[in-house]
Amino acid sequence: MDVLEMTRHRHGTQLIVSLSGEVDADNVTTMRRCLDEAVAARSPECRRLVVDLSDLTFIDTTGLGALVRLRAHVMDDDDALVLVAPDGQVLRRLRRTNLAPLFSIYETLSQALT
């Protein structure tokens, strides 16, 4: 099993949270905490949140639920949220659960940052 790893950094006016490994019921609380901290860390000049799922090898329904929760939290503040999810398991799961239309999804981080 891959361990969930998360990093956070700023790129201009965008805050990037990168997730790698696996998200499941055992570590989704850690993912939620990291995403909540990222939302709290944003400043007025850094309002866009980019969640990079490129290196995520697995996400279950609890992880998808955390993304939907994040979307509701961020959208309430009229802030932007985008996901980076190249073609693979994560994007397929977003599509199969009909969650993909809820998000702006980019194939690469560089596309999301433009």
Secondary structure, DSSP 8 states (H G I E B T S, - for coil): ----EEEEEEETTEEEEEEEEEE-TTTHHHHHHHHHHHHHH-BTTB-EEEEEEEEEEEE-HHHHHHHHHHHHHHHHTT--EEEE--TTHHHHHHHHTT-GGGSEEESSHHHHH-
